Amino acid sequence: MEEQALEEVYVLCPVSNGGYQHIDTIPLSALKGVVPNLGDRITLDLCNNDESDGLAIEEVVGRHFVRYINESNGDEAYAWFIVVQTVELDHTSKLAKAIGAVFRNELRPIAPPTKTLPAVYDPVSPPNLPKSKRISHKIKDPAFWTPERKEEMRKKREARLERMKRMGIAAPD
């Protein structure tokens, strides 16, 4: 049985047949952990070369915190769902120009996402321990092999292999 709190807010919109359609997913981190409330508006401004290409405004008309339970395996998940309706404003084009001006003039340009590099581990020399104090890899007790211990040993092995590679020594298979 696994319990999971989902880190997104799911946006639903009513459709003509009386149902709902999933139209968007917003990371909770983008909302700084605050779920939009009834009456809040979500605005999407599409622009190209400092010219506003379109503005879509949706108003929150429903908000649901859902606890989902899969009865077959007992897994649980928690998530926020908001229901929105499109809002048509008479002054949409003026609002689009004002929003665009703020993003162009007052905020720093949005940088493209940078590719995160994998963490580099500094080589760690093996401790100079007597043989009686060294870890035996023949230990069969599952409590001994915690995820943290496994990760620490993996890092040490990677550092050792990297040192061997730099020295031109073939890695053992």
Protein Blocks (a to p, Z undefined) as FASTA:
>chain_A
ZZdddfbdcdddddfkopacdfbdcdfklnnopacdehiacdddddeehiafbdcddddf
bdcddddddfknopacddddddddddddfklmmmmmmmmmmmmmmpccdddddddddddd
dddddddddfklpccfkbfbfklmgfklmmmmmmmmmmmmmmmmmnopacdZZ
